[in-house]
Every structure is written in C-alpha cells, then in structure tokens.
Amino acid sequence: MFSSSRQTLKYLHHVSASSTQAKRHLASIAPGILQAKPLSPSFGAEVDGIDWSRPLAPEVVREIVQLQNKWGVLVFRTTGLTDTTHVQYSKNFGALETAHAMNKPRRASLPQLYDAGNLGPDDKIIPQFSRAWWHTKGNGLWHTDSSFHQHRSSYSALRAVELPPVGGQTKYADMRAAYLGLPNDIKERIENLVAEHWIWHSRKLAAPQEFDKPTDGEKATLPPAYHKLVQIAPDGINKTLYIASHARRILGMADSESTSLIKILLDHAQQPQYQVTVKWKNVGDLVQWDNRCTMHRATAFQDQSNRRDMRRTTIHDHGPGAFGVKNLLSADDIDIRAGGKIDISEGATPETQTQEQILAM
C-alpha cells in the first residue's frame, strides 16, 4: 500500500487540502476566570486572567486543563515566574520529569528545569560545531517532548528568561487535526501500529556526521520507547497522531516501508493548515503545550551572536497511554541493545528538513 511514497504523499496533500470532513470536536467551556484569545480557529490560544503572584486556586487549575484540552497550546504573557515558582506552578498538573543533561550540562538552578537555550554551564554561548551545539539542532526538527521515554510526558511549560532581538519563534502542529485530515484508508492502516521512538535517531537526522554512531553511554542512558501511532487525545473524544522525528521505525514493517510511512505522516502533519507560530515577546512569557496531541519545533536565530535562555518543565503523563505499549510487546519487537540492534547509520532516514535548513537553525 505504501510502495509508492511519492504518489501516496501527493494523494494525502490533495485530500487534506480539499477534504470536506467535519472539523474535530471542540469541547465547550463554561465561562470562568480566564480569558482565551484564539491564535487560530481551533488551535492555540493566548490566556489572560491568572494572578501569578500567588499559588493557583484549584478552580483555576481545572480551567487551565479544560483550555489545554480544547486549544492544545496556551500562551501566557509576562508571568514574572522565577525558576522556583515555575516549578511550583507546573506541579499543579502532575509529577515533573528530572531533566537529562546528556551532551549539554545542566545550568538551571533546579533539576526539574530543562535548559532549552544556547548557553552552556559557564553562561557563555555554546560554541558552533561542538557536540552540545549539534545536540540542540535536533530541536529544529518537528518533535514531541519525551516521546523517547517509556513514561511519556503530558505538558511542557517553556519560559523565556533571555530572548534574542530577532528570531527564535516556536512552531506547533495540531496532531488531532492532522489525524482528521488523513484519508480513511490510511487511518485504518495505522490504527494499531506501534512506533519505536529514540532520541539518537532524531539527533542523527539533525546531525548525521556528529551522531552517526551514538556512544554506548548515550544509548544506555536514553534507550528507545514504544508507543501507538494513533492515540485518544486527552479530551477523551478526538483521536490524534503520536509521531515525531524521534520515531525511528514502525514495528512489523520492513525498514523501507517503515521509513516511507513515517516520512509520509510527518510531511502530512507539518502542513501549514495544521500549524500556529508563537512569537516570544517578553521575558517571563510562558508557553504550555500538550505533547500528547501536538508537535513543535524551534526556529532560527543568530545563535553565535545572540543569547537565548529558555527553561522548560515537563510533566509526566498520568493518562491511559502514559507508559506506552512496551509491556505488550515480545522480545523480538524490542531493541534490547538500547538502540543497537538496528544500525541507523545505514540506509535512508525520513528527513523533515534539509541539512542546509538545519544548519541555519
């Protein structure tokens, strides 16, 4: 069915652009404390009405969750949060991940904060072409935070501490709308498929010369994870695609067919009609998104002349798909050598940007 990826992709784009399918269901929210200004008709909203100087009341937390289920991406301006209050805020939504510091030593003051900027532990700009610099280039690919963990994440909350004068926006893709835009035969084909997610796959896509062969330590620290391609969105109503640049292979498929299908789905999901772009305006801006129904990617800025300090908390998922499907798989399905059974340096990989685009990020 997927032997001709070019024809299938052309068909997918045609169907997606011209389809008269019903829009995905949007949950209604009773008037409350917060005000949401949509960024698009069904995806992304800028939210006002939170008093950031005090802990959130339970009813405010519930309303944020409702807005998150509806819009997927929420933008809060000039919150005034510090490292400590950022972490405290995020704990309203569940337990937090401890941020890994692989190839990029931690510089934030708390272990729950992932450093998503271009600064090293010495507070200087990370040098171009260093391993840490190449590692960050993976953020320019469409991805879903922590899909490479077996215990995946729900929300990410990214805060601006220092911003470059130009560039550095973040793009988001609505994976609920992307799923809805697929033709029915593709939906049926992928319904019960499982993808293997591996961070070193996305790093190899972004920097094939640097991450052609991950080290034994890298592979052991962050082994692959296994999640269904089609999930029920957090609202419990809509279906959503769960795929991103971390997805290395689809179980039960020949390598060429798996690579073709991953590329088709990624190319489909990153079409402009499924996207919104968030422009970072102020120090203290906070953007929170639901990784279970979105993808995102960083955009370019002058990373050797301008500083960009961004800090992110990541909340563990506590929903029905939180731990994926590894426990349902056989030993033959799982890469027991922590990403070593299949050599990702051989053969084609589903590129989402050219090397020239990645270098410009």
HELIX and SHEET records of a PDB file:
HELIX    1   1 SER A    5  SER A   18  1                                  14    
HELIX    2   2 PRO A   58  TRP A   71  1                                  14    
HELIX    3   3 ASP A   83  SER A   90  1                                   8    
HELIX    4   4 LYS A   91  PHE A   93  5                                   3    
HELIX    5   5 ARG A  131  LYS A  137  1                                   7    
HELIX    6   6 GLY A  138  GLY A  140  5                                   3    
HELIX    7   7 MET A  175  LEU A  180  1                                   6    
HELIX    8   8 ASN A  184  ILE A  190  1                                   7    
HELIX    9   9 ILE A  199  ALA A  206  1                                   8    
HELIX   10  10 ASP A  216  THR A  221  1                                   6    
HELIX   11  11 ASP A  255  ALA A  269  1                                  15    
HELIX   12  12 PRO A  272  TYR A  274  5                                   3    
HELIX   13  13 LYS A  326  LEU A  328  5                                   3    
HELIX   14  14 GLN A  355  LEU A  359  1                                   5    
SHEET    1   A 7 GLN A  35  PRO A  38  0                                        
SHEET    2   A 7 ALA A  45  ASP A  48 -1                                        
SHEET    3   A 7 VAL A  73  PHE A  76  1                                        
SHEET    4   A 7 LEU A 286  ASP A 290 -1                                        
SHEET    5   A 7 SER A 153  GLU A 162 -1                                        
SHEET    6   A 7 ASP A 309  HIS A 316 -1                                        
SHEET    7   A 7 TYR A 114  ASP A 115 -1                                        
SHEET    1   B 3 GLN A 275  VAL A 278  0                                        
SHEET    2   B 3 THR A 170  ASP A 174 -1                                        
SHEET    3   B 3 THR A 294  ALA A 298 -1                                        
SHEET    1   C 3 ALA A 225  LYS A 228  0                                        
SHEET    2   C 3 VAL A 194  HIS A 197 -1                                        
SHEET    3   C 3 ALA A 247  ILE A 250 -1                                        
SHEET    1   D 2 VAL A 230  ILE A 232  0                                        
SHEET    2   D 2 LYS A 239  LEU A 241 -1                                        
END                                                                             
